[in-house]
């Protein structure tokens, strides 16, 4: 198993996915090329990752397969291949071969069968096998030496990964597919059985189809929804289930006249690649191919097309002399737009030290200025303070436009870098007009990664040098100041150059969608310096109080542990799922609500919570214990360790490009997740304190998402309630239950509140019934009456679903988009989930936009007023400020004014403001 892995690529899977998932590209003559580029990008990435491996790139051959003979309807529902995809197959095949990859197409079988045969062949038995695919069917091949890798998403799946994803072991995947069927391949399966039911059945009988049909009598006892009706359904469709099993089974015995020696990578055919890249107008790849050919001593004889073959030479400079520095200072002063980046000793912006600066002012040209590299034999570098003083006026000039990638980090590094030993004398970067991370995020917030390496590959077809390439990995990884300038210089210069080139590409895409361009320029970019200031300011915490709380939580955990032992009648490890399972299900006989992939009764938190709701005492104690344990390990123990030794404060990092809806998130520490519904959680907020002579002021939008719902739905009933400052939950209760406002009971208001918020989050009648403690019929009656009283809400929901299905996305009031790839999915569960998101996202996203606009407005006011008050935290819809005591009343009124006027809706925005010596007291 020490040999390089055999890499088997499902070319057909990637062709379809690249065609449908990536932006369509065409040449100047109209030839589609996007799928070719996507698949070749993936192959190049794989080749770089597995340089010594044998490869096979496998495509489906033309014509039918043995499965069509077995079942005439096989894949009958699949639409014919689009012409724009079909025309890309031949140039793709030719490009794969020209790159040196062995390519296989075998008639009469599918690509899956060829891959399965190679993976399970005796020749591959003594080495790892990597199957690169996006096809779930391949999970049946996974075993101890076969792993699936999805190169388009960067995910991998081993045996445990299969169990986690599908709920069954790899050897049960065929049975799983046979039960649930596959609409894309028209494998019938058993009607009405979806993924959860299929996995539940197979885990319940601890086997496959054969074992299931031999034990149909136990099916009604399994913890599966509708279990009582399943035996009859399974019996009725037994023949189709076993036919589906055959259709879903990947052959592992296809006659192949090839061995592993035939799958070794060949040398690139540079002449052929030049011809293909010219045809496909892959300009940067053409240039790369020319350079590679020259290095290998070959002359490329491809047709000369001036605009394609004009070689772009990268001009990256490491600046070590005053003359070179003066030359670049002039370039920076003359430039209309500057791309810049910092290199540092770490990734904590409040503690890392500046190592060097890189700049770019035009594509393919950049410079790195090393300042504090300290390895043995490092050349003389320019004086750090002299360089910083020279670039300070340029970086601080608000009229000198700049672009960065995650520029907030660089702004904080430069603000914290003391010049001449003066900690207060850093560089306050101004004029940040663009940020490529945020440009990508605004363009499509549902994309999983917005880091520079991912964006360069996606938008520039350029594989950047990674930090690990030059610094190594793990415990022996070097910090940037220890890396030789021969490696550090080009790496750092590339960062600035790629940032500039990414901006040029992304700006063009954003300009084509004016609403998104406006979100970037009016919401996201103005927020960057605001968040940078909040992060640098930090929050004061009382480490002693946290220590006391930690001790108290530990004592409560000990008491809860003893209580658990008393209920169980014996001592056991509360953190051991195995021991806990024995106590709960074997000794105490509690009902088994769910099982693990291995068929064991589950002790997951959701299961314990449900058992606790059924008034079983031990699950209640365990839930309390886990809650205390989480608070202790995540907050009371951890927060004191996160106090910055220089400032004595905690500095969280805010993330603009994570949540798909536009919400801010935070990390190190994550302040968004401090629980406020429990007394212990609220006590943690008590440790966030005001310094002597100051108070903490907490300003929170009240019911903002409901107010946005009223604005979007234009429902007269909701508009009336908010415009007249009524208790909206009491007003809803009066409407739904048909009583006078004064006669609404506490229970009725609670139910109305659950309806108000439940509808925003797509809660079903079943979910509402569970929350308010009524049966499903009664909860549906509540919902029906709600919609009868507030018809505008129902119309909004129906209108939003229809628009989302038609255009594939929804928008906030300000034009921020959330794409919904599953909105037209054939799978009802996926489609319903996307519809719920479509309804909720405009409200969540608009709320996120409003708090961002409010933060900018408040920051502008505080900056211009010069008042001794600073924003120190942002959590959900709340801002927390540190305010000098004598200014509290003035700031309280001003903050309410600026937040409530951040945007004009059809209903007023209500801001609740509290003041105290600590965060909990203010809240």
Number of C-alpha atoms within 10 A of each C-alpha: 11 7 10 14 22 24 27 24 29 23 28 22 19 27 23 15 18 21 23 13 15 13 12 13 16 13 14 9 9 8 15 21 24 23 26 24 22 22 24 19 19 19 22 14 16 18 17 11 10 16 13 14 19 22 27 25 23 24 24 22 16 12 9 13 16 12 17 16 10 12 16 9 14 20 16 15 12 11 8 8 10 9 9 16 18 11 14 20 17 11 16 20 18 14 23 22 20 20 19 16 22 18 17 18 16 18 14 17 21 22 23 26 21 26 28 22 19 25 26 19 15 9 12 19 14 13 16 19 26 24 28 26 24 23 15 13 18 24 28 22 26 26 18 10 19 24 23 28 21 17 20 18 10 7 11 16 19 19 21 15 19 24 20 14 13 19 25 28 25 23 17 22 29 24 29 32 27 28 33 23 28 18 16 13 15 17 27 22 28 25 15 12 19 20 15 14 20 25 26 26 27 24 24 24 20 15 17 19 21 11 12 21 15 10 13 16 11 15 21 15 10 19 17 19 12 11 16 15 11 20 17 11 14 20 13 13 15 17 13 19 25 18 16 26 23 18 24 24 20 23 17 17 13 16 9 10 6 9 12 14 9 13 21 17 19 15 11 18 16 24 18 18 23 29 18 19 21 21 17 23 21 17 18 18 17 23 19 13 20 21 16 14 18 12 10 9 9 13 12 19 11 17 12 13 11 8 10 18 19 13 15 12 9 14 14 19 17 20 21 17 12 13 10 14 19 13 11 19 16 10 16 20 14 12 15 13 21 27 29 27 26 23 26 21 19 15 12 16 24 23 18 16 21 25 21 23 24 26 27 30 22 17 18 18 19 28 27 30 28 27 22 21 22 15 12 8 7 14 13 12 16 17 13 17 14 12 19 20 14 13 15 16 16 21 24 15 15 14 14 20 18 25 22 28 26 22 26 25 21 22 24 25 27 24 21 22 22 18 18 13 10 9 11 11 14 20 23 17 22 18 18 26 19 26 25 27 23 24 28 25 23 25 22 17 22 18 14 14 16 22 15 20 16 16 22 18 16 17 14 14 17 16 16 17 15 12 16 11 11 17 18 13 11 8 6 8 14 16 16 22 23 18 18 18 20 10 13 23 23 20 21 29 28 26 27 31 28 27 28 31 20 24 22 13 14 19 17 11 16 19 12 10 12 12 15 22 21 17 20 24 14 15 21 23 18 19 21 23 21 19 25 21 18 21 23 21 19 22 24 20 24 19 17 12 17 24 17 12 21 22 15 15 20 16 12 16 21 13 13 20 19 15 16 22 16 12 15 17 12 10 14 15 11 15 10 10 15 14 14 20 18 14 20 21 15 12 12 15 10 15 12 17 16 20 20 17 23 14 17 15 22 22 23 12 13 13 17 21 17 14 19 17 12 11 11 16 15 23 23 18 20 23 17 15 21 16 17 21 17 12 20 24 12 14 22 24 17 16 21 19 12 16 19 14 10 8 15 14 19 25 25 24 24 24 16 21 26 19 15 21 26 26 21 21 20 17 13 14 18 15 19 13 13 17 16 13 8 9 9 17 18 17 20 25 21 20 23 23 22 23 17 9 10 20 24 30 30 27 23 23 21 14 14 21 21 18 25 23 24 25 19 19 21 19 19 15 18 25 20 15 19 20 13 12 12 14 13 23 21 24 22 27 29 20 20 23 15 13 14 12 15 9 12 19 14 11 11 20 20 16 24 26 17 19 26 20 15 17 20 21 17 18 16 16 22 15 15 23 20 13 15 17 12 14 13 16 11 15 23 17 13 21 20 15 16 22 15 14 19 21 16 20 24 18 15 18 21 14 13 22 22 15 14 24 20 11 11 18 20 23 21 21 17 17 19 26 26 25 22 21 16 18 26 17 14 11 13 13 12 14 18 17 14 23 24 19 23 28 23 21 23 26 25 23 25 24 25 20 26 24 26 25 22 22 25 24 20 23 22 12 15 18 13 9 10 8 14 16 22 21 25 23 22 24 19 16 20 19 22 23 27 27 24 19 15 12 14 19 11 10 19 19 11 15 25 19 15 19 24 19 17 19 14 10 15 14 19 19 23 19 20 16 19 16 22 17 20 23 27 21 18 20 20
